[in-house]
């Protein structure tokens, strides 16, 4: 079974030199940590371990990644921080999974930290459920077929929305 954890970055300042450089606010830091604790409870209850993490390289997503992995005590989990997740949708996620197919081929649980509207659209299309991510929201989706991560993304509407953390 594949478990895909999708998280939107936490609350940010409306100001920055560019959109890409916006940082988390104090409220955003608190919220990221709080959501990480809720995710930790879910992971523990369901005996899941995050095997690999993809994060957008935008400052707010990287900071969300840093606070989340720190709270989960998974700072050493293999990761890729990439600009390709900045405002990415399902097409970009598929490309990312192709580019890293060797690194993710044997893992069960993968986490993606990215942005809206892309993250909401990815979750909605995969689960065939209308899902809107507010800041720091987390969706856990599962897929019960033994396919590559990339091929599993082709089965839109066949992923199960297991849990949504608000």
Secondary structure, DSSP 8 states (H G I E B T S, - for coil): -EEEEEEE---B-S--SSGGG--B-HHHHHHHHHHHHHHHHHHHHTT----EEEEE-SHHHHHHHHHHHHHHT-TTS-EEEEGGGTT--HHHHHHHHHHTHHHHTT-SEEEEEE-TTHHHHHHHHHHTS-----TT-EEEEEE-S---HHHHTT-TT-SEEEEEE-
